[in-house]
Amino acid sequence: MSKPDIDELAGARADLLCFLVATVAASYALTQEWRVDHVVESCRIWLKRSLIEMHWLERVRIGQLAFKIARRDLKGAGIAVRQSDVQALFTGDMGLNHASTVVQKMMRLCREAL
């Protein structure tokens, strides 16, 4: 049985993008570095956990968009992710914490970007 493509599931692309934006912002808050390797690995993990396929070039594009949003758009939207905020972005199993107001704001930005 093959996995569905990301565009076959409503909202999946926005959810992945938001997860990657949260990962980029959290990684930067913790390391003060923009880490591409964290985005690549996080994308792979999210797709595997969600049982979804995505073409490699689309993975690159969504990763680049996640960096753009995290580096430029979060601040403009009044979102600042500090080291103390990182844990609240994710659930215990490292999914997005949709109850977090910061994640909700990120999701709005991601939907608009798509």
LUMDO-341677 format. One record per residue: residue in three letters; x, y, z of N, C-alpha, C, O in turn. Coordinates in nm, 4 decimals. Example, Ala and Ser with C-alpha at 12.3 -4.5 7.8 and 13.67 -1.06 7.14 Angstrom:
+------+----------+----------+----------+----------+----------+----------+----------+----------+----------+----------+----------+----------+
| resn |      n_X |      n_Y |      n_Z |     ca_X |     ca_Y |     ca_Z |      c_X |      c_Y |      c_Z |      o_X |      o_Y |      o_Z |
+------+----------+----------+----------+----------+----------+----------+----------+----------+----------+----------+----------+----------+
|  ALA |   1.3190 |  -0.5690 |   0.7800 |   1.2300 |  -0.4500 |   0.7800 |   1.3200 |  -0.3300 |   0.7800 |   1.4236 |  -0.3319 |   0.8465 |
|  SER |   1.2850 |  -0.2250 |   0.7080 |   1.3670 |  -0.1060 |   0.7140 |   1.2900 |   0.0030 |   0.7870 |   1.3409 |   0.1138 |   0.8039 |
+------+----------+----------+----------+----------+----------+----------+----------+----------+----------+----------+----------+----------+
! end
This chain:
+------+----------+----------+----------+----------+----------+----------+----------+----------+----------+----------+----------+----------+
| resn |      n_X |      n_Y |      n_Z |     ca_X |     ca_Y |     ca_Z |      c_X |      c_Y |      c_Z |      o_X |      o_Y |      o_Z |
+------+----------+----------+----------+----------+----------+----------+----------+----------+----------+----------+----------+----------+
|  MET |   0.0842 |  -0.1181 |   0.0000 |   0.0000 |   0.0000 |   0.0000 |   0.0885 |   0.1242 |   0.0000 |   0.1765 |   0.1382 |   0.0849 |
|  SER |   0.0654 |   0.2132 |  -0.0942 |   0.1481 |   0.3329 |  -0.1030 |   0.0941 |   0.4437 |  -0.0129 |  -0.0246 |   0.4501 |   0.0192 |
|  LYS |   0.1853 |   0.5287 |   0.0253 |   0.1485 |   0.6423 |   0.1101 |   0.0881 |   0.7519 |   0.0226 |   0.1280 |   0.7679 |  -0.0927 |
|  PRO |  -0.0081 |   0.8276 |   0.0764 |  -0.0639 |   0.9381 |  -0.0022 |   0.0373 |   1.0524 |  -0.0152 |   0.1234 |   1.0716 |   0.0706 |
|  ASP |   0.0246 |   1.1261 |  -0.1231 |   0.1050 |   1.2466 |  -0.1426 |   0.0529 |   1.3541 |  -0.0485 |  -0.0655 |   1.3555 |  -0.0149 |
|  ILE |   0.1394 |   1.4425 |  -0.0066 |   0.1024 |   1.5466 |   0.0910 |  -0.0161 |   1.6308 |   0.0448 |  -0.0957 |   1.6753 |   0.1274 |
|  ASP |  -0.0289 |   1.6532 |  -0.0850 |  -0.1374 |   1.7378 |  -0.1348 |  -0.2719 |   1.6664 |  -0.1423 |  -0.3739 |   1.7283 |  -0.1726 |
|  GLU |  -0.2718 |   1.5367 |  -0.1149 |  -0.3967 |   1.4613 |  -0.1127 |  -0.4698 |   1.4748 |   0.0208 |  -0.5859 |   1.4356 |   0.0322 |
|  LEU |  -0.4033 |   1.5292 |   0.1202 |  -0.4623 |   1.5432 |   0.2533 |  -0.4766 |   1.6910 |   0.2886 |  -0.3774 |   1.7634 |   0.2968 |
|  ALA |  -0.5986 |   1.7345 |   0.3092 |  -0.6262 |   1.8762 |   0.3387 |  -0.5508 |   1.9203 |   0.4638 |  -0.5567 |   1.8547 |   0.5678 |
|  GLY |  -0.4816 |   2.0299 |   0.4523 |  -0.4132 |   2.0900 |   0.5659 |  -0.2779 |   2.0303 |   0.5990 |  -0.2078 |   2.0820 |   0.6860 |
|  ALA |  -0.2393 |   1.9225 |   0.5315 |  -0.1126 |   1.8562 |   0.5649 |   0.0077 |   1.9445 |   0.5338 |   0.1022 |   1.9507 |   0.6124 |
|  ARG |   0.0047 |   2.0122 |   0.4203 |   0.1190 |   2.0976 |   0.3836 |   0.1358 |   2.2117 |   0.4844 |   0.2484 |   2.2427 |   0.5232 |
|  ALA |   0.0271 |   2.2739 |   0.5268 |   0.0349 |   2.3818 |   0.6260 |   0.0838 |   2.3281 |   0.7604 |   0.1613 |   2.3943 |   0.8294 |
|  ASP |   0.0390 |   2.2092 |   0.7973 |   0.0821 |   2.1504 |   0.9236 |   0.2321 |   2.1201 |   0.9205 |   0.3031 |   2.1476 |   1.0172 |
|  LEU |   0.2800 |   2.0638 |   0.8099 |   0.4236 |   2.0378 |   0.7970 |   0.5023 |   2.1673 |   0.8014 |   0.6028 |   2.1764 |   0.8718 |
|  LEU |   0.4577 |   2.2679 |   0.7267 |   0.5289 |   2.3956 |   0.7253 |   0.5342 |   2.4557 |   0.8649 |   0.6389 |   2.5047 |   0.9071 |
|  CYS |   0.4237 |   2.4526 |   0.9363 |   0.4212 |   2.5075 |   1.0719 |   0.5150 |   2.4296 |   1.1638 |   0.5850 |   2.4892 |   1.2456 |
|  PHE |   0.5169 |   2.2976 |   1.1509 |   0.6075 |   2.2148 |   1.2296 |   0.7525 |   2.2535 |   1.2018 |   0.8337 |   2.2622 |   1.2939 |
|  LEU |   0.7844 |   2.2766 |   1.0745 |   0.9215 |   2.3145 |   1.0389 |   0.9559 |   2.4548 |   1.0878 |   1.0681 |   2.4786 |   1.1324 |
|  VAL |   0.8620 |   2.5471 |   1.0800 |   0.8857 |   2.6825 |   1.1323 |   0.9115 |   2.6755 |   1.2827 |   1.0038 |   2.7394 |   1.3331 |
|  ALA |   0.8306 |   2.5986 |   1.3534 |   0.8498 |   2.5829 |   1.4982 |   0.9851 |   2.5190 |   1.5275 |   1.0529 |   2.5577 |   1.6227 |
|  THR |   1.0244 |   2.4217 |   1.4462 |   1.1544 |   2.3568 |   1.4636 |   1.2681 |   2.4552 |   1.4421 |   1.3623 |   2.4597 |   1.5213 |
|  VAL |   1.2601 |   2.5339 |   1.3359 |   1.3642 |   2.6336 |   1.3072 |   1.3728 |   2.7353 |   1.4203 |   1.4820 |   2.7670 |   1.4677 |
|  ALA |   1.2581 |   2.7863 |   1.4634 |   1.2564 |   2.8871 |   1.5705 |   1.3087 |   2.8291 |   1.7018 |   1.3840 |   2.8951 |   1.7735 |
|  ALA |   1.2691 |   2.7067 |   1.7330 |   1.3146 |   2.6420 |   1.8563 |   1.4646 |   2.6150 |   1.8506 |   1.5368 |   2.6408 |   1.9469 |
|  SER |   1.5099 |   2.5640 |   1.7395 |   1.6521 |   2.5360 |   1.7227 |   1.7353 |   2.6627 |   1.7381 |   1.8391 |   2.6623 |   1.8043 |
|  TYR |   1.6887 |   2.7715 |   1.6761 |   1.7612 |   2.8984 |   1.6879 |   1.7604 |   2.9489 |   1.8325 |   1.8619 |   2.9984 |   1.8815 |
|  ALA |   1.6471 |   2.9366 |   1.9000 |   1.6385 |   2.9820 |   2.0392 |   1.7357 |   2.9048 |   2.1285 |   1.7898 |   2.9600 |   2.2242 |
|  LEU |   1.7572 |   2.7788 |   2.0972 |   1.8439 |   2.6954 |   2.1800 |   1.9914 |   2.7049 |   2.1435 |   2.0772 |   2.6930 |   2.2310 |
|  THR |   2.0226 |   2.7264 |   2.0152 |   2.1627 |   2.7213 |   1.9709 |   2.2176 |   2.8535 |   1.9184 |   2.3389 |   2.8691 |   1.9043 |
|  GLN |   2.1292 |   2.9483 |   1.8896 |   2.1671 |   3.0749 |   1.8262 |   2.2306 |   3.0526 |   1.6887 |   2.3121 |   3.1325 |   1.6428 |
|  GLU |   2.1913 |   2.9418 |   1.6238 |   2.2356 |   2.9101 |   1.4881 |   2.1146 |   2.8701 |   1.4052 |   2.0196 |   2.8108 |   1.4563 |
|  TRP |   2.1192 |   2.9035 |   1.2756 |   2.0144 |   2.8594 |   1.1824 |   2.0589 |   2.7251 |   1.1282 |   2.1475 |   2.7197 |   1.0430 |
|  ARG |   1.9993 |   2.6162 |   1.1758 |   2.0446 |   2.4809 |   1.1482 |   1.9607 |   2.4132 |   1.0393 |   1.8459 |   2.3755 |   1.0628 |
|  VAL |   2.0181 |   2.3987 |   0.9225 |   1.9515 |   2.3319 |   0.8117 |   1.9305 |   2.1841 |   0.8439 |   1.8267 |   2.1273 |   0.8098 |
|  ASP |   2.0277 |   2.1222 |   0.9087 |   2.0168 |   1.9793 |   0.9375 |   1.8960 |   1.9469 |   1.0245 |   1.8365 |   1.8401 |   1.0104 |
|  HIS |   1.8592 |   2.0382 |   1.1144 |   1.7407 |   2.0161 |   1.1973 |   1.6136 |   2.0164 |   1.1131 |   1.5220 |   1.9383 |   1.1387 |
|  VAL |   1.6076 |   2.1023 |   1.0147 |   1.4895 |   2.1098 |   0.9277 |   1.4786 |   1.9853 |   0.8407 |   1.3700 |   1.9295 |   0.8251 |
|  VAL |   1.5892 |   1.9423 |   0.7851 |   1.5892 |   1.8228 |   0.7007 |   1.5418 |   1.7025 |   0.7815 |   1.4542 |   1.6287 |   0.7367 |
|  GLU |   1.5979 |   1.6824 |   0.8984 |   1.5608 |   1.5688 |   0.9817 |   1.4168 |   1.5806 |   1.0312 |   1.3445 |   1.4811 |   1.0347 |
|  SER |   1.3750 |   1.6998 |   1.0690 |   1.2378 |   1.7197 |   1.1171 |   1.1364 |   1.6931 |   1.0077 |   1.0300 |   1.6372 |   1.0343 |
|  CYS |   1.1675 |   1.7323 |   0.8849 |   1.0779 |   1.7058 |   0.7725 |   1.0657 |   1.5553 |   0.7505 |   0.9556 |   1.5032 |   0.7327 |
|  ARG |   1.1776 |   1.4869 |   0.7518 |   1.1777 |   1.3421 |   0.7333 |   1.0953 |   1.2730 |   0.8419 |   1.0156 |   1.1839 |   0.8127 |
|  ILE |   1.1147 |   1.3140 |   0.9663 |   1.0416 |   1.2542 |   1.0790 |   0.8923 |   1.2811 |   1.0670 |   0.8115 |   1.1901 |   1.0855 |
|  TRP |   0.8543 |   1.4064 |   1.0358 |   0.7123 |   1.4413 |   1.0253 |   0.6445 |   1.3594 |   0.9159 |   0.5348 |   1.3074 |   0.9364 |
|  LEU |   0.7091 |   1.3477 |   0.7998 |   0.6506 |   1.2722 |   0.6896 |   0.6372 |   1.1243 |   0.7249 |   0.5354 |   1.0620 |   0.6949 |
|  LYS |   0.7383 |   1.0692 |   0.7877 |   0.7330 |   0.9279 |   0.8265 |   0.6230 |   0.9041 |   0.9294 |   0.5464 |   0.8086 |   0.9174 |
|  ARG |   0.6150 |   0.9903 |   1.0300 |   0.5130 |   0.9765 |   1.1343 |   0.3723 |   0.9917 |   1.0768 |   0.2795 |   0.9240 |   1.1209 |
|  SER |   0.3567 |   1.0793 |   0.9799 |   0.2257 |   1.1067 |   0.9207 |   0.1905 |   1.0101 |   0.8086 |   0.0794 |   1.0134 |   0.7558 |
|  LEU |   0.2855 |   0.9238 |   0.7721 |   0.2646 |   0.8268 |   0.6642 |   0.2283 |   0.8962 |   0.5331 |   0.1347 |   0.8567 |   0.4637 |
|  ILE |   0.3047 |   1.0003 |   0.5013 |   0.2805 |   1.0818 |   0.3822 |   0.4083 |   1.0876 |   0.2997 |   0.5186 |   1.0872 |   0.3543 |
|  GLU |   0.3928 |   1.0928 |   0.1687 |   0.5077 |   1.1087 |   0.0795 |   0.5133 |   1.2513 |   0.0264 |   0.4118 |   1.3199 |   0.0142 |
|  MET |   0.6361 |   1.2934 |  -0.0050 |   0.6573 |   1.4266 |  -0.0612 |   0.7834 |   1.4213 |  -0.1461 |   0.8868 |   1.3718 |  -0.1014 |
|  HIS |   0.7751 |   1.4715 |  -0.2668 |   0.8894 |   1.4736 |  -0.3587 |   1.0052 |   1.5496 |  -0.2934 |   0.9832 |   1.6461 |  -0.2203 |
|  TRP |   1.1266 |   1.5063 |  -0.3196 |   1.2432 |   1.5657 |  -0.2545 |   1.2577 |   1.7154 |  -0.2843 |   1.2990 |   1.7922 |  -0.1973 |
|  LEU |   1.2237 |   1.7568 |  -0.4066 |   1.2359 |   1.8985 |  -0.4399 |   1.1338 |   1.9811 |  -0.3614 |   1.1632 |   2.0932 |  -0.3197 |
|  GLU |   1.0158 |   1.9266 |  -0.3417 |   0.9147 |   1.9942 |  -0.2607 |   0.9599 |   2.0040 |  -0.1153 |   0.9287 |   2.1017 |  -0.0472 |
|  ARG |   1.0327 |   1.9041 |  -0.0674 |   1.0881 |   1.9091 |   0.0688 |   1.1868 |   2.0247 |   0.0820 |   1.1875 |   2.0964 |   0.1821 |
|  VAL |   1.2691 |   2.0414 |  -0.0195 |   1.3666 |   2.1516 |  -0.0185 |   1.2935 |   2.2852 |  -0.0170 |   1.3280 |   2.3752 |   0.0596 |
|  ARG |   1.1931 |   2.2970 |  -0.1015 |   1.1184 |   2.4239 |  -0.1102 |   1.0465 |   2.4579 |   0.0197 |   1.0486 |   2.5727 |   0.0640 |
|  ILE |   0.9832 |   2.3585 |   0.0804 |   0.9099 |   2.3875 |   0.2045 |   1.0077 |   2.4176 |   0.3182 |   0.9769 |   2.4968 |   0.4072 |
|  GLY |   1.1249 |   2.3549 |   0.3154 |   1.2283 |   2.3856 |   0.4147 |   1.2787 |   2.5281 |   0.4005 |   1.2988 |   2.5979 |   0.4999 |
|  GLN |   1.2991 |   2.5710 |   0.2770 |   1.3421 |   2.7091 |   0.2527 |   1.2360 |   2.8084 |   0.2986 |   1.2678 |   2.9119 |   0.3573 |
|  LEU |   1.1104 |   2.7762 |   0.2716 |   1.0013 |   2.8636 |   0.3145 |   0.9949 |   2.8701 |   0.4670 |   0.9688 |   2.9762 |   0.5238 |
|  ALA |   1.0184 |   2.7579 |   0.5327 |   1.0181 |   2.7558 |   0.6795 |   1.1267 |   2.8482 |   0.7346 |   1.1029 |   2.9217 |   0.8305 |
|  PHE |   1.2450 |   2.8447 |   0.6746 |   1.3522 |   2.9348 |   0.7175 |   1.3133 |   3.0809 |   0.6958 |   1.3353 |   3.1648 |   0.7832 |
|  LYS |   1.2558 |   3.1112 |   0.5802 |   1.2147 |   3.2488 |   0.5516 |   1.1144 |   3.2976 |   0.6550 |   1.1277 |   3.4083 |   0.7073 |
|  ILE |   1.0152 |   3.2166 |   0.6845 |   0.9131 |   3.2565 |   0.7818 |   0.9756 |   3.2742 |   0.9198 |   0.9483 |   3.3727 |   0.9883 |
|  ALA |   1.0586 |   3.1798 |   0.9602 |   1.1191 |   3.1870 |   1.0942 |   1.2135 |   3.3053 |   1.1081 |   1.2153 |   3.3712 |   1.2121 |
|  ARG |   1.2913 |   3.3328 |   1.0054 |   1.3908 |   3.4406 |   1.0134 |   1.3315 |   3.5796 |   0.9967 |   1.3789 |   3.6749 |   1.0584 |
|  ARG |   1.2277 |   3.5922 |   0.9133 |   1.1780 |   3.7254 |   0.8815 |   1.0350 |   3.7523 |   0.9258 |   1.0051 |   3.8619 |   0.9731 |
|  ASP |   0.9475 |   3.6561 |   0.9117 |   0.8057 |   3.6830 |   0.9311 |   0.7582 |   3.6700 |   1.0755 |   0.6628 |   3.7373 |   1.1146 |
|  LEU |   0.8224 |   3.5850 |   1.1556 |   0.7774 |   3.5693 |   1.2943 |   0.7872 |   3.7006 |   1.3707 |   0.6929 |   3.7412 |   1.4386 |
|  LYS |   0.9007 |   3.7659 |   1.3591 |   0.9211 |   3.8926 |   1.4309 |   0.8187 |   3.9970 |   1.3873 |   0.7634 |   4.0691 |   1.4704 |
|  GLY |   0.7942 |   4.0047 |   1.2575 |   0.6972 |   4.1000 |   1.2054 |   0.5557 |   4.0727 |   1.2535 |   0.4732 |   4.1638 |   1.2599 |
|  ALA |   0.5274 |   3.9473 |   1.2872 |   0.3949 |   3.9092 |   1.3373 |   0.3877 |   3.9150 |   1.4897 |   0.2880 |   3.8759 |   1.5504 |
|  GLY |   0.4956 |   3.9646 |   1.5499 |   0.4966 |   3.9765 |   1.6960 |   0.5219 |   3.8460 |   1.7682 |   0.4838 |   3.8306 |   1.8843 |
|  ILE |   0.5859 |   3.7516 |   1.7009 |   0.6151 |   3.6213 |   1.7609 |   0.7643 |   3.6141 |   1.7897 |   0.8466 |   3.6234 |   1.6986 |
|  ALA |   0.7979 |   3.5977 |   1.9152 |   0.9365 |   3.5799 |   1.9566 |   0.9457 |   3.4476 |   2.0315 |   0.8761 |   3.4271 |   2.1310 |
|  VAL |   1.0303 |   3.3589 |   1.9842 |   1.0481 |   3.2300 |   2.0501 |   1.1773 |   3.2365 |   2.1302 |   1.2867 |   3.2475 |   2.0749 |
|  ARG |   1.1618 |   3.2295 |   2.2612 |   1.2765 |   3.2295 |   2.3503 |   1.3046 |   3.0871 |   2.3957 |   1.2224 |   2.9973 |   2.3772 |
|  GLN |   1.4199 |   3.0679 |   2.4542 |   1.4574 |   2.9356 |   2.5030 |   1.3508 |   2.8788 |   2.5968 |   1.3215 |   2.7593 |   2.5929 |
|  SER |   1.2937 |   2.9635 |   2.6800 |   1.1927 |   2.9182 |   2.7759 |   1.0595 |   2.8822 |   2.7094 |   0.9757 |   2.8167 |   2.7714 |
|  ASP |   1.0390 |   2.9239 |   2.5846 |   0.9148 |   2.8959 |   2.5114 |   0.9170 |   2.7649 |   2.4335 |   0.8122 |   2.7146 |   2.3932 |
|  VAL |   1.0351 |   2.7103 |   2.4126 |   1.0519 |   2.5974 |   2.3209 |   0.9653 |   2.4779 |   2.3590 |   0.8978 |   2.4214 |   2.2730 |
|  GLN |   0.9659 |   2.4392 |   2.4833 |   0.8925 |   2.3202 |   2.5254 |   0.7424 |   2.3329 |   2.4985 |   0.6768 |   2.2336 |   2.4672 |
|  ALA |   0.6883 |   2.4530 |   2.5102 |   0.5444 |   2.4745 |   2.4915 |   0.5015 |   2.4620 |   2.3449 |   0.3824 |   2.4485 |   2.3170 |
|  LEU |   0.5966 |   2.4663 |   2.2510 |   0.5627 |   2.4556 |   2.1095 |   0.5261 |   2.3132 |   2.0686 |   0.4561 |   2.2927 |   1.9695 |
|  PHE |   0.5736 |   2.2153 |   2.1450 |   0.5591 |   2.0758 |   2.1066 |   0.4920 |   1.9946 |   2.2159 |   0.4957 |   2.0302 |   2.3337 |
|  THR |   0.4304 |   1.8846 |   2.1741 |   0.3708 |   1.7902 |   2.2684 |   0.4792 |   1.6943 |   2.3163 |   0.5935 |   1.7018 |   2.2714 |
|  GLY |   0.4437 |   1.6062 |   2.4056 |   0.5384 |   1.5092 |   2.4584 |   0.5963 |   1.4174 |   2.3528 |   0.7093 |   1.3706 |   2.3671 |
|  ASP |   0.5204 |   1.3902 |   2.2459 |   0.5706 |   1.3047 |   2.1382 |   0.6276 |   1.3862 |   2.0219 |   0.6418 |   1.3357 |   1.9105 |
|  MET |   0.6600 |   1.5124 |   2.0492 |   0.7216 |   1.6058 |   1.9546 |   0.6330 |   1.6419 |   1.8353 |   0.6830 |   1.6732 |   1.7273 |
|  GLY |   0.5020 |   1.6374 |   1.8556 |   0.4099 |   1.6930 |   1.7575 |   0.3877 |   1.8398 |   1.7910 |   0.4293 |   1.8865 |   1.8971 |
|  LEU |   0.3233 |   1.9115 |   1.7028 |   0.2905 |   2.0517 |   1.7320 |   0.1880 |   2.0595 |   1.8438 |   0.0934 |   1.9809 |   1.8479 |
|  ASN |   0.2068 |   2.1528 |   1.9329 |   0.1106 |   2.1772 |   2.0401 |   0.0101 |   2.2796 |   1.9881 |   0.0318 |   2.4001 |   2.0009 |
|  HIS |  -0.0985 |   2.2328 |   1.9302 |  -0.1973 |   2.3221 |   1.8689 |  -0.2720 |   2.4072 |   1.9719 |  -0.3424 |   2.5010 |   1.9344 |
|  ALA |  -0.2577 |   2.3761 |   2.1007 |  -0.3202 |   2.4559 |   2.2050 |  -0.2382 |   2.5820 |   2.2348 |  -0.2890 |   2.6757 |   2.2964 |
|  SER |  -0.1142 |   2.5845 |   2.1923 |  -0.0256 |   2.6992 |   2.2157 |  -0.0672 |   2.8166 |   2.1273 |  -0.0853 |   2.8003 |   2.0066 |
|  THR |  -0.0823 |   2.9339 |   2.1866 |  -0.1175 |   3.0519 |   2.1069 |  -0.0060 |   3.0880 |   2.0092 |  -0.0334 |   3.1406 |   1.9013 |
|  VAL |   0.1178 |   3.0610 |   2.0448 |   0.2295 |   3.0872 |   1.9538 |   0.2183 |   2.9964 |   1.8308 |   0.2374 |   3.0421 |   1.7181 |
|  VAL |   0.1880 |   2.8697 |   1.8520 |   0.1707 |   2.7768 |   1.7406 |   0.0516 |   2.8189 |   1.6551 |   0.0581 |   2.8097 |   1.5325 |
|  GLN |  -0.0547 |   2.8637 |   1.7157 |  -0.1720 |   2.9089 |   1.6404 |  -0.1368 |   3.0283 |   1.5518 |  -0.1818 |   3.0362 |   1.4375 |
|  LYS |  -0.0564 |   3.1211 |   1.6043 |  -0.0120 |   3.2366 |   1.5241 |   0.0793 |   3.1910 |   1.4108 |   0.0695 |   3.2402 |   1.2984 |
|  MET |   0.1682 |   3.0964 |   1.4415 |   0.2570 |   3.0420 |   1.3376 |   0.1752 |   2.9761 |   1.2273 |   0.2044 |   2.9926 |   1.1089 |
|  MET |   0.0725 |   2.9013 |   1.2671 |  -0.0108 |   2.8322 |   1.1689 |  -0.0789 |   2.9312 |   1.0761 |  -0.0888 |   2.9067 |   0.9558 |
|  ARG |  -0.1261 |   3.0429 |   1.1304 |  -0.1876 |   3.1457 |   1.0449 |  -0.0874 |   3.1982 |   0.9430 |  -0.1208 |   3.2136 |   0.8256 |
|  LEU |   0.0349 |   3.2256 |   0.9869 |   0.1392 |   3.2723 |   0.8954 |   0.1670 |   3.1688 |   0.7869 |   0.1826 |   3.2027 |   0.6696 |
|  CYS |   0.1729 |   3.0440 |   0.8271 |   0.2036 |   2.9365 |   0.7315 |   0.0926 |   2.9203 |   0.6291 |   0.1199 |   2.9023 |   0.5104 |
|  ARG |  -0.0297 |   2.9262 |   0.6726 |  -0.1423 |   2.9154 |   0.5774 |  -0.1402 |   3.0308 |   0.4779 |  -0.1651 |   3.0124 |   0.3588 |
|  GLU |  -0.1101 |   3.1496 |   0.5287 |  -0.1022 |   3.2672 |   0.4397 |   0.0122 |   3.2528 |   0.3413 |   0.0000 |   3.2950 |   0.2263 |
|  ALA |   0.1233 |   3.1939 |   0.3838 |   0.2416 |   3.1791 |   0.2980 |   0.2190 |   3.0779 |   0.1866 |   0.2817 |   3.0845 |   0.0809 |
|  LEU |   0.1280 |   2.9838 |   0.2124 |   0.1019 |   2.8822 |   0.1100 |  -0.0023 |   2.9319 |   0.0122 |  -0.0379 |   2.8605 |  -0.0816 |
+------+----------+----------+----------+----------+----------+----------+----------+----------+----------+----------+----------+----------+
! end
